[in-house]
Amino acid sequence: MTTKHFRNFFNSIRSGEVLNSPINDAVISQSMVHYANLAHRSGKSFKIDSRNGNILDSKIKKKFWSREYEKGWNLNFV
């Protein structure tokens, strides 16, 4: 990342400037890296819901895609 990338990102938040690298593209790229890491660490392949990127194998999802939060930092979904 360069200063120009950061400037572009903050300008997009402040003024609506078009991002040089769209967030959706970055999410897809980073998700692929995470999926590969999970497959390597678990030693198994798994299926992904192509509509939302969710891992369909609940054992892998529970073991690697979640974490226990420190007391007082729990996420409460409404």
N, CA, C and O atoms as a CHARMM CRD file, in Angstrom:
* protein
*
  312
    1    1 MET  N      0.84500  -1.17400   0.00000 PROA 1      0.00000
    2    1 MET  CA     0.00000   0.00000   0.00000 PROA 1      0.00000
    3    1 MET  C      0.89300   1.24100   0.00000 PROA 1      0.00000
    4    1 MET  O      1.91000   1.30800   0.69100 PROA 1      0.00000
    5    2 THR  N      0.48500   2.18700  -0.77700 PROA 2      0.00000
    6    2 THR  CA     1.24400   3.43000  -0.85800 PROA 2      0.00000
    7    2 THR  C      0.40700   4.57100  -0.29600 PROA 2      0.00000
    8    2 THR  O     -0.78100   4.41200  -0.01300 PROA 2      0.00000
    9    3 THR  N      1.04300   5.70700  -0.14200 PROA 3      0.00000
   10    3 THR  CA     0.33900   6.89800   0.33400 PROA 3      0.00000
   11    3 THR  C     -0.82500   7.23000  -0.59100 PROA 3      0.00000
   12    3 THR  O     -1.88000   7.66600  -0.13100 PROA 3      0.00000
   13    4 LYS  N     -0.63700   7.02400  -1.89700 PROA 4      0.00000
   14    4 LYS  CA    -1.71500   7.31200  -2.85500 PROA 4      0.00000
   15    4 LYS  C     -2.92700   6.41400  -2.61000 PROA 4      0.00000
   16    4 LYS  O     -4.06700   6.86000  -2.73300 PROA 4      0.00000
   17    5 HSD  N     -2.67700   5.13800  -2.26000 PROA 5      0.00000
   18    5 HSD  CA    -3.79300   4.23500  -1.98100 PROA 5      0.00000
   19    5 HSD  C     -4.56500   4.69300  -0.75100 PROA 5      0.00000
   20    5 HSD  O     -5.79600   4.72900  -0.76200 PROA 5      0.00000
   21    6 PHE  N     -3.84400   5.04300   0.30700 PROA 6      0.00000
   22    6 PHE  CA    -4.50900   5.50900   1.52300 PROA 6      0.00000
   23    6 PHE  C     -5.27600   6.79600   1.26700 PROA 6      0.00000
   24    6 PHE  O     -6.40700   6.95500   1.72900 PROA 6      0.00000
   25    7 ARG  N     -4.66400   7.71100   0.53400 PROA 7      0.00000
   26    7 ARG  CA    -5.32200   8.98100   0.22500 PROA 7      0.00000
   27    7 ARG  C     -6.60800   8.72500  -0.56300 PROA 7      0.00000
   28    7 ARG  O     -7.64500   9.32300  -0.27600 PROA 7      0.00000
   29    8 ASN  N     -6.53900   7.84700  -1.54500 PROA 8      0.00000
   30    8 ASN  CA    -7.71800   7.51800  -2.34100 PROA 8      0.00000
   31    8 ASN  C     -8.81100   6.90700  -1.46800 PROA 8      0.00000
   32    8 ASN  O     -9.98500   7.24500  -1.61700 PROA 8      0.00000
   33    9 PHE  N     -8.42800   6.00700  -0.55500 PROA 9      0.00000
   34    9 PHE  CA    -9.40100   5.36300   0.32800 PROA 9      0.00000
   35    9 PHE  C    -10.09600   6.39700   1.21400 PROA 9      0.00000
   36    9 PHE  O    -11.32300   6.40800   1.30900 PROA 9      0.00000
   37   10 PHE  N     -9.31600   7.26500   1.86200 PROA 10     0.00000
   38   10 PHE  CA    -9.91300   8.26600   2.74800 PROA 10     0.00000
   39   10 PHE  C    -10.73400   9.28900   1.96900 PROA 10     0.00000
   40   10 PHE  O    -11.77400   9.74000   2.45000 PROA 10     0.00000
   41   11 ASN  N    -10.28200   9.65900   0.78000 PROA 11     0.00000
   42   11 ASN  CA   -11.06400  10.58000  -0.04700 PROA 11     0.00000
   43   11 ASN  C    -12.38400   9.95700  -0.47700 PROA 11     0.00000
   44   11 ASN  O    -13.38700  10.65700  -0.61200 PROA 11     0.00000
   45   12 SER  N    -12.38800   8.65300  -0.69100 PROA 12     0.00000
   46   12 SER  CA   -13.64800   7.99400  -1.06600 PROA 12     0.00000
   47   12 SER  C    -14.64000   8.05000   0.08400 PROA 12     0.00000
   48   12 SER  O    -15.84500   8.16600  -0.14100 PROA 12     0.00000
   49   13 ILE  N    -14.14400   7.96700   1.31700 PROA 13     0.00000
   50   13 ILE  CA   -15.02100   8.06300   2.48400 PROA 13     0.00000
   51   13 ILE  C    -15.50600   9.49300   2.66200 PROA 13     0.00000
   52   13 ILE  O    -16.69200   9.72700   2.89600 PROA 13     0.00000
   53   14 ARG  N    -14.59500  10.44500   2.55300 PROA 14     0.00000
   54   14 ARG  CA   -14.92700  11.84500   2.81300 PROA 14     0.00000
   55   14 ARG  C    -15.75700  12.48700   1.70900 PROA 14     0.00000
   56   14 ARG  O    -16.70700  13.21800   1.98700 PROA 14     0.00000
   57   15 SER  N    -15.39900  12.21500   0.46400 PROA 15     0.00000
   58   15 SER  CA   -16.02300  12.97100  -0.62800 PROA 15     0.00000
   59   15 SER  C    -16.67700  12.11500  -1.69600 PROA 15     0.00000
   60   15 SER  O    -17.24100  12.63800  -2.65700 PROA 15     0.00000
   61   16 GLY  N    -16.60400  10.79500  -1.53400 PROA 16     0.00000
   62   16 GLY  CA   -17.22000   9.93200  -2.53700 PROA 16     0.00000
   63   16 GLY  C    -16.34500   9.68400  -3.75300 PROA 16     0.00000
   64   16 GLY  O    -16.82600   9.18600  -4.77100 PROA 16     0.00000
   65   17 GLU  N    -15.06100  10.02700  -3.65800 PROA 17     0.00000
   66   17 GLU  CA   -14.13500   9.75100  -4.76000 PROA 17     0.00000
   67   17 GLU  C    -14.18400   8.25800  -5.09500 PROA 17     0.00000
   68   17 GLU  O    -14.29200   7.41800  -4.20100 PROA 17     0.00000
   69   18 VAL  N    -14.10600   7.93700  -6.37700 PROA 18     0.00000
   70   18 VAL  CA   -14.14900   6.54200  -6.81300 PROA 18     0.00000
   71   18 VAL  C    -12.87700   5.83600  -6.35500 PROA 18     0.00000
   72   18 VAL  O    -11.77400   6.35900  -6.51400 PROA 18     0.00000
   73   19 LEU  N    -13.04200   4.64300  -5.78600 PROA 19     0.00000
   74   19 LEU  CA   -11.88600   3.87000  -5.33200 PROA 19     0.00000
   75   19 LEU  C    -11.07900   3.35100  -6.51400 PROA 19     0.00000
   76   19 LEU  O    -11.64600   2.91300  -7.51600 PROA 19     0.00000
   77   20 ASN  N     -9.76400   3.39900  -6.39800 PROA 20     0.00000
   78   20 ASN  CA    -8.89400   2.82600  -7.42900 PROA 20     0.00000
   79   20 ASN  C     -8.99000   1.30800  -7.43800 PROA 20     0.00000
   80   20 ASN  O     -8.83100   0.67500  -8.48200 PROA 20     0.00000
   81   21 SER  N     -9.24600   0.73300  -6.28600 PROA 21     0.00000
   82   21 SER  CA    -9.40400  -0.71500  -6.15200 PROA 21     0.00000
   83   21 SER  C    -10.69600  -0.96700  -5.38100 PROA 21     0.00000
   84   21 SER  O    -10.72300  -0.80200  -4.16100 PROA 21     0.00000
   85   22 PRO  N    -11.76400  -1.36200  -6.06700 PROA 22     0.00000
   86   22 PRO  CA   -13.05900  -1.53400  -5.41000 PROA 22     0.00000
   87   22 PRO  C    -13.00600  -2.52900  -4.24600 PROA 22     0.00000
   88   22 PRO  O    -12.34100  -3.56200  -4.32500 PROA 22     0.00000
   89   23 ILE  N    -13.71200  -2.20200  -3.17600 PROA 23     0.00000
   90   23 ILE  CA   -13.73700  -3.03100  -1.97100 PROA 23     0.00000
   91   23 ILE  C    -14.19500  -4.45000  -2.29200 PROA 23     0.00000
   92   23 ILE  O    -13.62300  -5.40800  -1.77000 PROA 23     0.00000
   93   24 ASN  N    -15.20200  -4.60700  -3.13100 PROA 24     0.00000
   94   24 ASN  CA   -15.70500  -5.95200  -3.44400 PROA 24     0.00000
   95   24 ASN  C    -14.62500  -6.83500  -4.06400 PROA 24     0.00000
   96   24 ASN  O    -14.56500  -8.03200  -3.78400 PROA 24     0.00000
   97   25 ASP  N    -13.77800  -6.25300  -4.89900 PROA 25     0.00000
   98   25 ASP  CA   -12.67100  -7.02000  -5.48500 PROA 25     0.00000
   99   25 ASP  C    -11.68400  -7.45400  -4.40300 PROA 25     0.00000
  100   25 ASP  O    -11.18200  -8.57800  -4.42000 PROA 25     0.00000
  101   26 ALA  N    -11.41600  -6.55500  -3.47000 PROA 26     0.00000
  102   26 ALA  CA   -10.48800  -6.87400  -2.38300 PROA 26     0.00000
  103   26 ALA  C    -11.05400  -7.96400  -1.47900 PROA 26     0.00000
  104   26 ALA  O    -10.31600  -8.84100  -1.02900 PROA 26     0.00000
  105   27 VAL  N    -12.35100  -7.91500  -1.21300 PROA 27     0.00000
  106   27 VAL  CA   -12.98600  -8.93400  -0.36600 PROA 27     0.00000
  107   27 VAL  C    -12.85000 -10.31100  -1.01100 PROA 27     0.00000
  108   27 VAL  O    -12.51300 -11.28200  -0.33500 PROA 27     0.00000
  109   28 ILE  N    -13.10800 -10.39600  -2.29400 PROA 28     0.00000
  110   28 ILE  CA   -13.00200 -11.67800  -2.99800 PROA 28     0.00000
  111   28 ILE  C    -11.55900 -12.18300  -2.96000 PROA 28     0.00000
  112   28 ILE  O    -11.31900 -13.36000  -2.69000 PROA 28     0.00000
  113   29 SER  N    -10.60400 -11.30000  -3.22800 PROA 29     0.00000
  114   29 SER  CA    -9.19200 -11.70000  -3.22300 PROA 29     0.00000
  115   29 SER  C     -8.75500 -12.18900  -1.85000 PROA 29     0.00000
  116   29 SER  O     -8.11100 -13.23200  -1.73900 PROA 29     0.00000
  117   30 GLN  N     -9.09800 -11.45100  -0.81200 PROA 30     0.00000
  118   30 GLN  CA    -8.70100 -11.84300   0.54100 PROA 30     0.00000
  119   30 GLN  C     -9.41300 -13.10800   0.99600 PROA 30     0.00000
  120   30 GLN  O     -8.82900 -13.92800   1.70400 PROA 30     0.00000
  121   31 SER  N    -10.66300 -13.27400   0.59800 PROA 31     0.00000
  122   31 SER  CA   -11.40000 -14.49000   0.96500 PROA 31     0.00000
  123   31 SER  C    -10.71900 -15.72100   0.39100 PROA 31     0.00000
  124   31 SER  O    -10.62400 -16.74700   1.06400 PROA 31     0.00000
  125   32 MET  N    -10.24400 -15.63000  -0.84500 PROA 32     0.00000
  126   32 MET  CA    -9.56100 -16.76700  -1.46000 PROA 32     0.00000
  127   32 MET  C     -8.31600 -17.15500  -0.66100 PROA 32     0.00000
  128   32 MET  O     -8.02600 -18.33900  -0.49600 PROA 32     0.00000
  129   33 VAL  N     -7.59000 -16.16400  -0.17100 PROA 33     0.00000
  130   33 VAL  CA    -6.40300 -16.43200   0.64300 PROA 33     0.00000
  131   33 VAL  C     -6.80800 -17.12200   1.94000 PROA 33     0.00000
  132   33 VAL  O     -6.17400 -18.09200   2.35600 PROA 33     0.00000
  133   34 HSD  N     -7.86400 -16.62200   2.57900 PROA 34     0.00000
  134   34 HSD  CA    -8.34000 -17.23800   3.82500 PROA 34     0.00000
  135   34 HSD  C     -8.80800 -18.67300   3.58900 PROA 34     0.00000
  136   34 HSD  O     -8.50200 -19.56200   4.38300 PROA 34     0.00000
  137   35 TYR  N     -9.54500 -18.90300   2.50800 PROA 35     0.00000
  138   35 TYR  CA   -10.02600 -20.26200   2.20700 PROA 35     0.00000
  139   35 TYR  C     -8.85000 -21.22000   1.99800 PROA 35     0.00000
  140   35 TYR  O     -8.86500 -22.34700   2.49300 PROA 35     0.00000
  141   36 ALA  N     -7.84000 -20.76700   1.26700 PROA 36     0.00000
  142   36 ALA  CA    -6.66300 -21.61600   1.03200 PROA 36     0.00000
  143   36 ALA  C     -5.95600 -21.93100   2.34700 PROA 36     0.00000
  144   36 ALA  O     -5.51300 -23.06000   2.56100 PROA 36     0.00000
  145   37 ASN  N     -5.85200 -20.94800   3.21500 PROA 37     0.00000
  146   37 ASN  CA    -5.23000 -21.15400   4.51700 PROA 37     0.00000
  147   37 ASN  C     -6.03400 -22.16000   5.34300 PROA 37     0.00000
  148   37 ASN  O     -5.45600 -23.03800   5.98400 PROA 37     0.00000
  149   38 LEU  N     -7.35900 -22.03600   5.33100 PROA 38     0.00000
  150   38 LEU  CA    -8.20400 -22.97400   6.08000 PROA 38     0.00000
  151   38 LEU  C     -8.08200 -24.39000   5.53000 PROA 38     0.00000
  152   38 LEU  O     -8.02900 -25.34900   6.30000 PROA 38     0.00000
  153   39 ALA  N     -8.03800 -24.52900   4.22500 PROA 39     0.00000
  154   39 ALA  CA    -7.89800 -25.85600   3.61800 PROA 39     0.00000
  155   39 ALA  C     -6.54900 -26.46600   3.99700 PROA 39     0.00000
  156   39 ALA  O     -6.46200 -27.65600   4.30100 PROA 39     0.00000
  157   40 HSD  N     -5.51300 -25.65300   3.97900 PROA 40     0.00000
  158   40 HSD  CA    -4.17600 -26.14000   4.34500 PROA 40     0.00000
  159   40 HSD  C     -4.13300 -26.54400   5.81700 PROA 40     0.00000
  160   40 HSD  O     -3.63600 -27.62000   6.15000 PROA 40     0.00000
  161   41 ARG  N     -4.64500 -25.69600   6.69100 PROA 41     0.00000
  162   41 ARG  CA    -4.59000 -25.96800   8.13100 PROA 41     0.00000
  163   41 ARG  C     -5.45900 -27.14900   8.53000 PROA 41     0.00000
  164   41 ARG  O     -5.09400 -27.91400   9.42200 PROA 41     0.00000
  165   42 SER  N     -6.60900 -27.30600   7.87800 PROA 42     0.00000
  166   42 SER  CA    -7.50900 -28.40800   8.23000 PROA 42     0.00000
  167   42 SER  C     -7.13200 -29.69900   7.51300 PROA 42     0.00000
  168   42 SER  O     -7.50600 -30.78600   7.95300 PROA 42     0.00000
  169   43 GLY  N     -6.38900 -29.58300   6.40600 PROA 43     0.00000
  170   43 GLY  CA    -6.03500 -30.75500   5.62000 PROA 43     0.00000
  171   43 GLY  C     -7.21200 -31.30600   4.83900 PROA 43     0.00000
  172   43 GLY  O     -7.17600 -32.44600   4.37800 PROA 43     0.00000
  173   44 LYS  N     -8.25600 -30.50400   4.68800 PROA 44     0.00000
  174   44 LYS  CA    -9.47100 -30.95000   4.00000 PROA 44     0.00000
  175   44 LYS  C     -9.93900 -29.89300   3.01000 PROA 44     0.00000
  176   44 LYS  O     -9.63900 -28.70700   3.14500 PROA 44     0.00000
  177   45 SER  N    -10.67200 -30.35300   2.02400 PROA 45     0.00000
  178   45 SER  CA   -11.34300 -29.41200   1.13400 PROA 45     0.00000
  179   45 SER  C    -12.73400 -29.15400   1.70700 PROA 45     0.00000
  180   45 SER  O    -13.23000 -29.92700   2.52700 PROA 45     0.00000
  181   46 PHE  N    -13.34900 -28.07900   1.27500 PROA 46     0.00000
  182   46 PHE  CA   -14.69300 -27.75600   1.75500 PROA 46     0.00000
  183   46 PHE  C    -15.40900 -26.95500   0.68600 PROA 46     0.00000
  184   46 PHE  O    -14.79100 -26.43700  -0.24400 PROA 46     0.00000
  185   47 LYS  N    -16.69800 -26.86300   0.83100 PROA 47     0.00000
  186   47 LYS  CA   -17.51000 -26.13400  -0.14200 PROA 47     0.00000
  187   47 LYS  C    -17.86900 -24.76400   0.41500 PROA 47     0.00000
  188   47 LYS  O    -18.00000 -24.56500   1.62300 PROA 47     0.00000
  189   48 ILE  N    -18.02100 -23.82600  -0.52000 PROA 48     0.00000
  190   48 ILE  CA   -18.34100 -22.44800  -0.17800 PROA 48     0.00000
  191   48 ILE  C    -19.60200 -22.04900  -0.93000 PROA 48     0.00000
  192   48 ILE  O    -19.76600 -22.38600  -2.10200 PROA 48     0.00000
  193   49 ASP  N    -20.48700 -21.33500  -0.25800 PROA 49     0.00000
  194   49 ASP  CA   -21.68600 -20.80500  -0.90500 PROA 49     0.00000
  195   49 ASP  C    -21.25000 -19.63000  -1.77900 PROA 49     0.00000
  196   49 ASP  O    -20.79900 -18.60800  -1.26100 PROA 49     0.00000
  197   50 SER  N    -21.38100 -19.76600  -3.08100 PROA 50     0.00000
  198   50 SER  CA   -20.89100 -18.73600  -4.00400 PROA 50     0.00000
  199   50 SER  C    -21.69900 -17.44300  -3.93200 PROA 50     0.00000
  200   50 SER  O    -21.24000 -16.40100  -4.39900 PROA 50     0.00000
  201   51 ARG  N    -22.89000 -17.50100  -3.35400 PROA 51     0.00000
  202   51 ARG  CA   -23.70600 -16.28500  -3.25300 PROA 51     0.00000
  203   51 ARG  C    -23.21000 -15.34200  -2.16200 PROA 51     0.00000
  204   51 ARG  O    -23.26500 -14.12200  -2.31400 PROA 51     0.00000
  205   52 ASN  N    -22.72000 -15.92000  -1.05000 PROA 52     0.00000
  206   52 ASN  CA   -22.34200 -15.06600   0.07000 PROA 52     0.00000
  207   52 ASN  C    -20.95100 -15.35600   0.63900 PROA 52     0.00000
  208   52 ASN  O    -20.50100 -14.65400   1.54500 PROA 52     0.00000
  209   53 GLY  N    -20.26800 -16.37600   0.12400 PROA 53     0.00000
  210   53 GLY  CA   -18.92300 -16.69600   0.58600 PROA 53     0.00000
  211   53 GLY  C    -18.85600 -17.49800   1.86500 PROA 53     0.00000
  212   53 GLY  O    -17.76400 -17.74200   2.37800 PROA 53     0.00000
  213   54 ASN  N    -19.99800 -17.91800   2.39600 PROA 54     0.00000
  214   54 ASN  CA   -20.00100 -18.69600   3.63500 PROA 54     0.00000
  215   54 ASN  C    -19.46100 -20.10200   3.41300 PROA 54     0.00000
  216   54 ASN  O    -19.70800 -20.72400   2.38000 PROA 54     0.00000
  217   55 ILE  N    -18.72700 -20.58400   4.39600 PROA 55     0.00000
  218   55 ILE  CA   -18.21800 -21.95300   4.36900 PROA 55     0.00000
  219   55 ILE  C    -19.36400 -22.87800   4.74500 PROA 55     0.00000
  220   55 ILE  O    -20.04900 -22.64300   5.74000 PROA 55     0.00000
  221   56 LEU  N    -19.58000 -23.93500   3.95500 PROA 56     0.00000
  222   56 LEU  CA   -20.71500 -24.82200   4.18500 PROA 56     0.00000
  223   56 LEU  C    -20.38900 -25.98200   5.12400 PROA 56     0.00000
  224   56 LEU  O    -21.30700 -26.62400   5.63400 PROA 56     0.00000
  225   57 ASP  N    -19.11300 -26.26700   5.36500 PROA 57     0.00000
  226   57 ASP  CA   -18.72000 -27.33600   6.28000 PROA 57     0.00000
  227   57 ASP  C    -18.68800 -26.76800   7.69800 PROA 57     0.00000
  228   57 ASP  O    -17.79600 -25.99200   8.03900 PROA 57     0.00000
  229   58 SER  N    -19.66100 -27.15500   8.52300 PROA 58     0.00000
  230   58 SER  CA   -19.79800 -26.54200   9.84200 PROA 58     0.00000
  231   58 SER  C    -18.63100 -26.84700  10.77900 PROA 58     0.00000
  232   58 SER  O    -18.31300 -26.02600  11.63900 PROA 58     0.00000
  233   59 LYS  N    -17.98300 -28.01200  10.63600 PROA 59     0.00000
  234   59 LYS  CA   -16.85400 -28.33900  11.51700 PROA 59     0.00000
  235   59 LYS  C    -15.66800 -27.40700  11.25400 PROA 59     0.00000
  236   59 LYS  O    -15.06000 -26.88300  12.18800 PROA 59     0.00000
  237   60 ILE  N    -15.35400 -27.21300  10.00000 PROA 60     0.00000
  238   60 ILE  CA   -14.24700 -26.31300   9.64600 PROA 60     0.00000
  239   60 ILE  C    -14.60700 -24.88400  10.02400 PROA 60     0.00000
  240   60 ILE  O    -13.78200 -24.14300  10.55700 PROA 60     0.00000
  241   61 LYS  N    -15.84600 -24.51000   9.74200 PROA 61     0.00000
  242   61 LYS  CA   -16.29400 -23.15800  10.05200 PROA 61     0.00000
  243   61 LYS  C    -16.18500 -22.89000  11.54900 PROA 61     0.00000
  244   61 LYS  O    -15.69200 -21.83900  11.95900 PROA 61     0.00000
  245   62 LYS  N    -16.63700 -23.82500  12.35700 PROA 62     0.00000
  246   62 LYS  CA   -16.62000 -23.63500  13.80700 PROA 62     0.00000
  247   62 LYS  C    -15.19000 -23.58600  14.34100 PROA 62     0.00000
  248   62 LYS  O    -14.87600 -22.76900  15.20700 PROA 62     0.00000
  249   63 LYS  N    -14.32700 -24.46000  13.82500 PROA 63     0.00000
  250   63 LYS  CA   -12.96400 -24.54800  14.34900 PROA 63     0.00000
  251   63 LYS  C    -12.07800 -23.38800  13.91000 PROA 63     0.00000
  252   63 LYS  O    -11.30200 -22.86300  14.70900 PROA 63     0.00000
  253   64 PHE  N    -12.18900 -22.98600  12.64600 PROA 64     0.00000
  254   64 PHE  CA   -11.23600 -22.02300  12.10700 PROA 64     0.00000
  255   64 PHE  C    -11.80500 -20.64100  11.79800 PROA 64     0.00000
  256   64 PHE  O    -11.04400 -19.67700  11.72400 PROA 64     0.00000
  257   65 TRP  N    -13.09600 -20.51700  11.62000 PROA 65     0.00000
  258   65 TRP  CA   -13.66900 -19.25500  11.14200 PROA 65     0.00000
  259   65 TRP  C    -14.35400 -18.48400  12.25900 PROA 65     0.00000
  260   65 TRP  O    -15.04600 -17.50000  12.00000 PROA 65     0.00000
  261   66 SER  N    -14.17300 -18.91300  13.46900 PROA 66     0.00000
  262   66 SER  CA   -14.77400 -18.21300  14.60000 PROA 66     0.00000
  263   66 SER  C    -13.76100 -18.18200  15.73300 PROA 66     0.00000
  264   66 SER  O    -12.70800 -18.81500  15.66300 PROA 66     0.00000
  265   67 ARG  N    -14.08600 -17.45900  16.74500 PROA 67     0.00000
  266   67 ARG  CA   -13.19600 -17.38500  17.89200 PROA 67     0.00000
  267   67 ARG  C    -13.98800 -17.05900  19.13600 PROA 67     0.00000
  268   67 ARG  O    -15.10700 -16.55000  19.06000 PROA 67     0.00000
  269   68 GLU  N    -13.40200 -17.35400  20.28000 PROA 68     0.00000
  270   68 GLU  CA   -14.01800 -16.98500  21.54200 PROA 68     0.00000
  271   68 GLU  C    -13.54600 -15.58300  21.89300 PROA 68     0.00000
  272   68 GLU  O    -12.36100 -15.26600  21.78500 PROA 68     0.00000
  273   69 TYR  N    -14.48100 -14.75900  22.30900 PROA 69     0.00000
  274   69 TYR  CA   -14.15600 -13.38900  22.67000 PROA 69     0.00000
  275   69 TYR  C    -13.85500 -13.28800  24.16000 PROA 69     0.00000
  276   69 TYR  O    -14.37500 -14.06300  24.96300 PROA 69     0.00000
  277   70 GLU  N    -13.02400 -12.33900  24.51300 PROA 70     0.00000
  278   70 GLU  CA   -12.77300 -12.06100  25.91900 PROA 70     0.00000
  279   70 GLU  C    -14.07900 -11.59500  26.55700 PROA 70     0.00000
  280   70 GLU  O    -14.91900 -10.98900  25.89300 PROA 70     0.00000
  281   71 LYS  N    -14.24100 -11.87900  27.83300 PROA 71     0.00000
  282   71 LYS  CA   -15.44700 -11.48300  28.54800 PROA 71     0.00000
  283   71 LYS  C    -15.64500  -9.97200  28.40400 PROA 71     0.00000
  284   71 LYS  O    -14.71000  -9.19000  28.57500 PROA 71     0.00000
  285   72 GLY  N    -16.86200  -9.58400  28.08900 PROA 72     0.00000
  286   72 GLY  CA   -17.18100  -8.17300  27.90600 PROA 72     0.00000
  287   72 GLY  C    -17.06800  -7.69600  26.47100 PROA 72     0.00000
  288   72 GLY  O    -17.47200  -6.57500  26.16000 PROA 72     0.00000
  289   73 TRP  N    -16.52000  -8.53700  25.57800 PROA 73     0.00000
  290   73 TRP  CA   -16.34500  -8.15700  24.18100 PROA 73     0.00000
  291   73 TRP  C    -17.17500  -9.03700  23.25100 PROA 73     0.00000
  292   73 TRP  O    -16.82300  -9.20500  22.08300 PROA 73     0.00000
  293   74 ASN  N    -18.24300  -9.58500  23.74100 PROA 74     0.00000
  294   74 ASN  CA   -19.08700 -10.47600  22.94200 PROA 74     0.00000
  295   74 ASN  C    -19.87600  -9.69100  21.91300 PROA 74     0.00000
  296   74 ASN  O    -20.29000  -8.55700  22.15300 PROA 74     0.00000
  297   75 LEU  N    -20.07500 -10.31300  20.76700 PROA 75     0.00000
  298   75 LEU  CA   -20.92100  -9.72100  19.73800 PROA 75     0.00000
  299   75 LEU  C    -22.35500 -10.16200  19.98100 PROA 75     0.00000
  300   75 LEU  O    -22.64100 -11.35700  20.05200 PROA 75     0.00000
  301   76 ASN  N    -23.23800  -9.21100  20.10400 PROA 76     0.00000
  302   76 ASN  CA   -24.65400  -9.51700  20.28500 PROA 76     0.00000
  303   76 ASN  C    -25.39500  -9.07300  19.03800 PROA 76     0.00000
  304   76 ASN  O    -25.52800  -7.87900  18.77100 PROA 76     0.00000
  305   77 PHE  N    -25.87300 -10.04300  18.28000 PROA 77     0.00000
  306   77 PHE  CA   -26.58300  -9.73100  17.05000 PROA 77     0.00000
  307   77 PHE  C    -28.05000  -9.48400  17.35700 PROA 77     0.00000
  308   77 PHE  O    -28.68400 -10.24400  18.08800 PROA 77     0.00000
  309   78 VAL  N    -28.57100  -8.42300  16.79500 PROA 78     0.00000
  310   78 VAL  CA   -29.97500  -8.06700  17.01900 PROA 78     0.00000
  311   78 VAL  C    -30.81100  -8.59400  15.89000 PROA 78     0.00000
  312   78 VAL  O    -32.02700  -8.40500  15.88100 PROA 78     0.00000
